[in-house]
Amino acid sequence: MNHRTRSTPARGRRVRSNRLRDLEDRLANTERRIERLENTLKGVVREFEDVSIGGPCKCGESLLIVRHRTIYCPSCRYRRTI
């Protein structure tokens, strides 16, 4: 009976360690994806000189796109002339 009691905490630590390692890998992959997306977005903005990126939209899902004196949210479709 003592053997079971001792193995349970060790198994729990091993499971938590594996989950932590998995989360760290997922976080690293997500950070790489975000960096690629940011670099792509910067490239698009450079290519189209009349486009810029504004602050976050009120919906919280996207940054605002500024083009031809209009701000626009690609997520919620908010649009306003400035």
Distance bins in CASP14 RR format, pairs under 12 A and 6 or more apart:
PFRMAT RR
TARGET T0000
AUTHOR 0000-0000-0000
RMODE 2
METHOD distances of the structure
MODEL  1
1 7 0 0 0 0 0 1 0 0 0 0 0
1 8 0 0 0 0 0 1 0 0 0 0 0
2 8 0 0 0 0 0 1 0 0 0 0 0
3 10 0 0 0 0 0 1 0 0 0 0 0
3 11 0 0 0 0 0 1 0 0 0 0 0
4 10 0 0 0 0 0 1 0 0 0 0 0
4 11 0 0 0 0 0 1 0 0 0 0 0
5 11 0 0 0 0 0 1 0 0 0 0 0
6 12 0 0 0 0 0 1 0 0 0 0 0
6 13 0 0 0 0 0 1 0 0 0 0 0
7 13 0 0 0 0 0 1 0 0 0 0 0
7 14 0 0 0 0 1 0 0 0 0 0 0
8 14 0 0 0 0 0 1 0 0 0 0 0
8 15 0 0 0 0 0 1 0 0 0 0 0
9 15 0 0 0 0 0 1 0 0 0 0 0
9 16 0 0 0 0 0 1 0 0 0 0 0
10 16 0 0 0 0 0 1 0 0 0 0 0
10 17 0 0 0 0 0 1 0 0 0 0 0
11 17 0 0 0 0 0 1 0 0 0 0 0
11 18 0 0 0 0 0 1 0 0 0 0 0
12 18 0 0 0 0 1 0 0 0 0 0 0
12 19 0 0 0 0 1 0 0 0 0 0 0
12 20 0 0 0 0 0 1 0 0 0 0 0
13 19 0 0 0 0 0 1 0 0 0 0 0
13 20 0 0 0 0 0 1 0 0 0 0 0
14 20 0 0 0 0 0 1 0 0 0 0 0
14 21 0 0 0 0 0 1 0 0 0 0 0
15 21 0 0 0 0 0 1 0 0 0 0 0
15 22 0 0 0 0 0 1 0 0 0 0 0
16 22 0 0 0 0 0 1 0 0 0 0 0
16 23 0 0 0 0 0 1 0 0 0 0 0
17 23 0 0 0 0 0 1 0 0 0 0 0
17 24 0 0 0 0 0 1 0 0 0 0 0
18 24 0 0 0 0 0 1 0 0 0 0 0
18 25 0 0 0 0 0 1 0 0 0 0 0
19 25 0 0 0 0 0 1 0 0 0 0 0
19 26 0 0 0 0 0 1 0 0 0 0 0
20 26 0 0 0 0 0 1 0 0 0 0 0
20 27 0 0 0 0 0 1 0 0 0 0 0
21 27 0 0 0 0 0 1 0 0 0 0 0
21 28 0 0 0 0 0 1 0 0 0 0 0
22 28 0 0 0 0 0 1 0 0 0 0 0
22 29 0 0 0 0 0 1 0 0 0 0 0
23 29 0 0 0 0 0 1 0 0 0 0 0
23 30 0 0 0 0 0 1 0 0 0 0 0
24 30 0 0 0 0 0 1 0 0 0 0 0
24 31 0 0 0 0 0 1 0 0 0 0 0
25 31 0 0 0 0 0 1 0 0 0 0 0
25 32 0 0 0 0 0 1 0 0 0 0 0
26 32 0 0 0 0 0 1 0 0 0 0 0
26 33 0 0 0 0 0 1 0 0 0 0 0
27 33 0 0 0 0 0 1 0 0 0 0 0
27 34 0 0 0 0 0 1 0 0 0 0 0
28 34 0 0 0 0 0 1 0 0 0 0 0
28 35 0 0 0 0 0 1 0 0 0 0 0
29 35 0 0 0 0 0 1 0 0 0 0 0
29 36 0 0 0 0 0 1 0 0 0 0 0
30 36 0 0 0 0 0 1 0 0 0 0 0
30 37 0 0 0 0 0 1 0 0 0 0 0
31 37 0 0 0 0 0 1 0 0 0 0 0
31 38 0 0 0 0 0 1 0 0 0 0 0
32 38 0 0 0 0 0 1 0 0 0 0 0
32 39 0 0 0 0 0 1 0 0 0 0 0
33 39 0 0 0 0 0 1 0 0 0 0 0
33 40 0 0 0 0 0 1 0 0 0 0 0
34 40 0 0 0 0 0 1 0 0 0 0 0
34 41 0 0 0 0 0 1 0 0 0 0 0
35 41 0 0 0 0 0 1 0 0 0 0 0
35 42 0 0 0 0 0 1 0 0 0 0 0
36 42 0 0 0 0 0 1 0 0 0 0 0
36 43 0 0 0 0 0 1 0 0 0 0 0
37 43 0 0 0 0 0 1 0 0 0 0 0
37 44 0 0 0 0 0 1 0 0 0 0 0
37 62 0 0 0 0 0 1 0 0 0 0 0
37 63 0 0 0 0 0 1 0 0 0 0 0
38 44 0 0 0 0 0 1 0 0 0 0 0
38 45 0 0 0 0 0 1 0 0 0 0 0
38 53 0 0 0 0 0 1 0 0 0 0 0
38 63 0 0 0 0 0 1 0 0 0 0 0
39 45 0 0 0 0 0 1 0 0 0 0 0
39 46 0 0 0 0 0 1 0 0 0 0 0
40 46 0 0 0 0 0 1 0 0 0 0 0
40 47 0 0 0 0 0 1 0 0 0 0 0
41 47 0 0 0 0 0 1 0 0 0 0 0
41 48 0 0 0 0 0 1 0 0 0 0 0
41 51 0 0 0 0 0 1 0 0 0 0 0
41 52 0 0 0 0 0 1 0 0 0 0 0
41 53 1 0 0 1 0 0 0 0 0 0 0
41 54 0 0 0 0 0 1 0 0 0 0 0
41 62 0 0 0 0 0 1 0 0 0 0 0
41 63 0 0 0 0 1 0 0 0 0 0 0
41 65 0 0 0 0 0 1 0 0 0 0 0
41 74 0 0 0 0 0 1 0 0 0 0 0
42 48 0 0 0 0 0 1 0 0 0 0 0
42 51 0 0 0 0 0 1 0 0 0 0 0
42 52 0 0 0 0 0 1 0 0 0 0 0
42 53 0 0 0 0 1 0 0 0 0 0 0
43 49 0 0 0 0 0 1 0 0 0 0 0
43 51 0 0 0 0 0 1 0 0 0 0 0
43 53 0 0 0 0 0 1 0 0 0 0 0
44 50 0 0 0 0 0 1 0 0 0 0 0
44 51 1 0 0 1 0 0 0 0 0 0 0
44 52 0 0 0 0 0 1 0 0 0 0 0
44 53 0 0 0 0 1 0 0 0 0 0 0
44 65 0 0 0 0 0 1 0 0 0 0 0
44 67 0 0 0 0 0 1 0 0 0 0 0
45 51 1 0 1 0 0 0 0 0 0 0 0
45 52 1 0 0 1 0 0 0 0 0 0 0
45 53 1 0 0 1 0 0 0 0 0 0 0
45 54 0 0 0 0 0 1 0 0 0 0 0
45 63 0 0 0 0 0 1 0 0 0 0 0
45 65 0 0 0 0 1 0 0 0 0 0 0
45 66 0 0 0 0 1 0 0 0 0 0 0
45 67 0 0 0 0 0 1 0 0 0 0 0
46 52 0 0 0 0 0 1 0 0 0 0 0
46 53 0 0 0 0 0 1 0 0 0 0 0
48 65 0 0 0 0 0 1 0 0 0 0 0
48 66 0 0 0 0 0 1 0 0 0 0 0
48 67 1 0 0 1 0 0 0 0 0 0 0
48 68 0 0 0 0 0 1 0 0 0 0 0
49 67 0 0 0 0 0 1 0 0 0 0 0
49 68 0 0 0 0 0 1 0 0 0 0 0
50 65 0 0 0 0 0 1 0 0 0 0 0
50 66 0 0 0 0 1 0 0 0 0 0 0
50 67 1 0 1 0 0 0 0 0 0 0 0
50 68 1 0 0 1 0 0 0 0 0 0 0
50 69 0 0 0 0 1 0 0 0 0 0 0
50 70 0 0 0 0 0 1 0 0 0 0 0
51 63 0 0 0 0 0 1 0 0 0 0 0
51 64 0 0 0 0 0 1 0 0 0 0 0
51 65 1 0 0 1 0 0 0 0 0 0 0
51 66 1 0 0 1 0 0 0 0 0 0 0
51 67 1 0 1 0 0 0 0 0 0 0 0
51 68 0 0 0 0 1 0 0 0 0 0 0
51 69 0 0 0 0 0 1 0 0 0 0 0
51 70 0 0 0 0 0 1 0 0 0 0 0
51 71 0 0 0 0 0 1 0 0 0 0 0
51 72 0 0 0 0 0 1 0 0 0 0 0
51 74 0 0 0 0 0 1 0 0 0 0 0
52 63 0 0 0 0 0 1 0 0 0 0 0
52 64 0 0 0 0 1 0 0 0 0 0 0
52 65 1 0 0 1 0 0 0 0 0 0 0
52 66 1 0 1 0 0 0 0 0 0 0 0
52 67 1 0 0 1 0 0 0 0 0 0 0
52 68 0 0 0 0 0 1 0 0 0 0 0
52 69 0 0 0 0 0 1 0 0 0 0 0
52 70 0 0 0 0 0 1 0 0 0 0 0
52 71 0 0 0 0 1 0 0 0 0 0 0
52 72 0 0 0 0 0 1 0 0 0 0 0
52 82 0 0 0 0 0 1 0 0 0 0 0
53 62 0 0 0 0 1 0 0 0 0 0 0
53 63 1 0 1 0 0 0 0 0 0 0 0
53 64 1 0 0 1 0 0 0 0 0 0 0
53 65 1 0 0 1 0 0 0 0 0 0 0
53 66 1 0 0 1 0 0 0 0 0 0 0
53 67 0 0 0 0 0 1 0 0 0 0 0
53 71 0 0 0 0 0 1 0 0 0 0 0
53 72 0 0 0 0 0 1 0 0 0 0 0
53 73 0 0 0 0 0 1 0 0 0 0 0
53 74 0 0 0 0 0 1 0 0 0 0 0
54 62 0 0 0 0 0 1 0 0 0 0 0
54 63 1 0 1 0 0 0 0 0 0 0 0
54 64 1 0 1 0 0 0 0 0 0 0 0
54 65 1 0 0 1 0 0 0 0 0 0 0
54 66 1 0 1 0 0 0 0 0 0 0 0
54 67 0 0 0 0 0 1 0 0 0 0 0
54 70 0 0 0 0 0 1 0 0 0 0 0
54 71 1 0 0 1 0 0 0 0 0 0 0
54 72 0 0 0 0 0 1 0 0 0 0 0
54 73 0 0 0 0 0 1 0 0 0 0 0
54 74 0 0 0 0 0 1 0 0 0 0 0
54 82 0 0 0 0 0 1 0 0 0 0 0
55 62 0 0 0 0 1 0 0 0 0 0 0
55 63 1 0 1 0 0 0 0 0 0 0 0
55 64 1 0 1 0 0 0 0 0 0 0 0
55 65 0 0 0 0 1 0 0 0 0 0 0
55 66 0 0 0 0 1 0 0 0 0 0 0
55 71 0 0 0 0 1 0 0 0 0 0 0
55 72 0 0 0 0 0 1 0 0 0 0 0
55 73 0 0 0 0 0 1 0 0 0 0 0
56 62 1 0 0 1 0 0 0 0 0 0 0
56 63 1 0 1 0 0 0 0 0 0 0 0
56 64 1 0 0 1 0 0 0 0 0 0 0
56 65 0 0 0 0 0 1 0 0 0 0 0
56 71 0 0 0 0 0 1 0 0 0 0 0
56 73 0 0 0 0 1 0 0 0 0 0 0
56 75 0 0 0 0 0 1 0 0 0 0 0
56 76 0 0 0 0 0 1 0 0 0 0 0
56 78 0 0 0 0 0 1 0 0 0 0 0
57 63 1 0 0 1 0 0 0 0 0 0 0
57 64 1 0 1 0 0 0 0 0 0 0 0
57 65 0 0 0 0 1 0 0 0 0 0 0
57 66 0 0 0 0 0 1 0 0 0 0 0
57 71 0 0 0 0 1 0 0 0 0 0 0
57 72 0 0 0 0 1 0 0 0 0 0 0
57 73 1 1 0 0 0 0 0 0 0 0 0
57 74 0 0 0 0 1 0 0 0 0 0 0
57 75 1 0 0 1 0 0 0 0 0 0 0
57 76 1 0 0 1 0 0 0 0 0 0 0
57 77 0 0 0 0 1 0 0 0 0 0 0
57 78 1 0 1 0 0 0 0 0 0 0 0
57 79 0 0 0 0 0 1 0 0 0 0 0
57 80 0 0 0 0 0 1 0 0 0 0 0
58 64 0 0 0 0 1 0 0 0 0 0 0
58 71 0 0 0 0 0 1 0 0 0 0 0
58 73 0 0 0 0 1 0 0 0 0 0 0
58 75 0 0 0 0 0 1 0 0 0 0 0
58 76 1 0 0 1 0 0 0 0 0 0 0
58 78 1 0 0 1 0 0 0 0 0 0 0
58 80 0 0 0 0 0 1 0 0 0 0 0
59 73 1 0 0 1 0 0 0 0 0 0 0
59 74 0 0 0 0 0 1 0 0 0 0 0
59 75 1 0 1 0 0 0 0 0 0 0 0
59 76 1 0 1 0 0 0 0 0 0 0 0
59 77 0 0 0 0 1 0 0 0 0 0 0
59 78 1 0 0 1 0 0 0 0 0 0 0
60 73 0 0 0 0 1 0 0 0 0 0 0
60 74 0 0 0 0 0 1 0 0 0 0 0
60 75 1 0 0 1 0 0 0 0 0 0 0
60 76 0 0 0 0 1 0 0 0 0 0 0
60 78 0 0 0 0 0 1 0 0 0 0 0
61 73 1 0 0 1 0 0 0 0 0 0 0
61 74 0 0 0 0 1 0 0 0 0 0 0
61 75 1 1 0 0 0 0 0 0 0 0 0
61 76 1 0 0 1 0 0 0 0 0 0 0
61 77 0 0 0 0 0 1 0 0 0 0 0
61 78 0 0 0 0 0 1 0 0 0 0 0
62 71 0 0 0 0 0 1 0 0 0 0 0
62 72 0 0 0 0 1 0 0 0 0 0 0
62 73 1 0 1 0 0 0 0 0 0 0 0
62 74 1 0 1 0 0 0 0 0 0 0 0
62 75 1 1 0 0 0 0 0 0 0 0 0
62 76 1 0 0 1 0 0 0 0 0 0 0
62 77 0 0 0 0 0 1 0 0 0 0 0
62 78 0 0 0 0 1 0 0 0 0 0 0
63 71 0 0 0 0 0 1 0 0 0 0 0
63 72 0 0 0 0 0 1 0 0 0 0 0
63 73 0 0 0 0 1 0 0 0 0 0 0
63 74 0 0 0 0 1 0 0 0 0 0 0
63 75 0 0 0 0 1 0 0 0 0 0 0
63 78 0 0 0 0 0 1 0 0 0 0 0
64 70 0 0 0 0 1 0 0 0 0 0 0
64 71 1 0 1 0 0 0 0 0 0 0 0
64 72 1 0 0 1 0 0 0 0 0 0 0
64 73 1 0 1 0 0 0 0 0 0 0 0
64 74 0 0 0 0 1 0 0 0 0 0 0
64 75 0 0 0 0 1 0 0 0 0 0 0
64 76 0 0 0 0 0 1 0 0 0 0 0
64 77 0 0 0 0 0 1 0 0 0 0 0
64 78 1 0 0 1 0 0 0 0 0 0 0
64 79 0 0 0 0 1 0 0 0 0 0 0
64 80 0 0 0 0 1 0 0 0 0 0 0
64 82 0 0 0 0 0 1 0 0 0 0 0
65 71 1 0 0 1 0 0 0 0 0 0 0
65 72 1 0 1 0 0 0 0 0 0 0 0
65 73 1 0 0 1 0 0 0 0 0 0 0
65 74 1 0 0 1 0 0 0 0 0 0 0
65 75 0 0 0 0 0 1 0 0 0 0 0
65 77 0 0 0 0 0 1 0 0 0 0 0
65 78 0 0 0 0 0 1 0 0 0 0 0
65 79 0 0 0 0 1 0 0 0 0 0 0
65 80 0 0 0 0 0 1 0 0 0 0 0
66 72 1 0 0 1 0 0 0 0 0 0 0
66 73 0 0 0 0 0 1 0 0 0 0 0
66 79 0 0 0 0 0 1 0 0 0 0 0
66 80 0 0 0 0 0 1 0 0 0 0 0
66 81 0 0 0 0 0 1 0 0 0 0 0
66 82 1 0 0 1 0 0 0 0 0 0 0
67 74 0 0 0 0 0 1 0 0 0 0 0
67 79 0 0 0 0 0 1 0 0 0 0 0
67 81 0 0 0 0 0 1 0 0 0 0 0
67 82 0 0 0 0 0 1 0 0 0 0 0
68 79 0 0 0 0 0 1 0 0 0 0 0
68 81 0 0 0 0 1 0 0 0 0 0 0
68 82 0 0 0 0 1 0 0 0 0 0 0
69 79 0 0 0 0 0 1 0 0 0 0 0
69 80 0 0 0 0 1 0 0 0 0 0 0
69 81 1 0 0 1 0 0 0 0 0 0 0
69 82 1 0 1 0 0 0 0 0 0 0 0
70 78 0 0 0 0 0 1 0 0 0 0 0
70 79 1 0 0 1 0 0 0 0 0 0 0
70 80 1 0 0 1 0 0 0 0 0 0 0
70 81 1 0 1 0 0 0 0 0 0 0 0
70 82 1 0 0 1 0 0 0 0 0 0 0
71 77 0 0 0 0 0 1 0 0 0 0 0
71 78 1 0 0 1 0 0 0 0 0 0 0
71 79 1 0 0 1 0 0 0 0 0 0 0
71 80 1 0 1 0 0 0 0 0 0 0 0
71 81 0 0 0 0 1 0 0 0 0 0 0
71 82 1 0 1 0 0 0 0 0 0 0 0
72 78 1 0 0 1 0 0 0 0 0 0 0
72 79 1 0 1 0 0 0 0 0 0 0 0
72 80 0 0 0 0 1 0 0 0 0 0 0
72 81 0 0 0 0 0 1 0 0 0 0 0
72 82 0 0 0 0 0 1 0 0 0 0 0
73 79 1 0 0 1 0 0 0 0 0 0 0
73 80 0 0 0 0 1 0 0 0 0 0 0
END
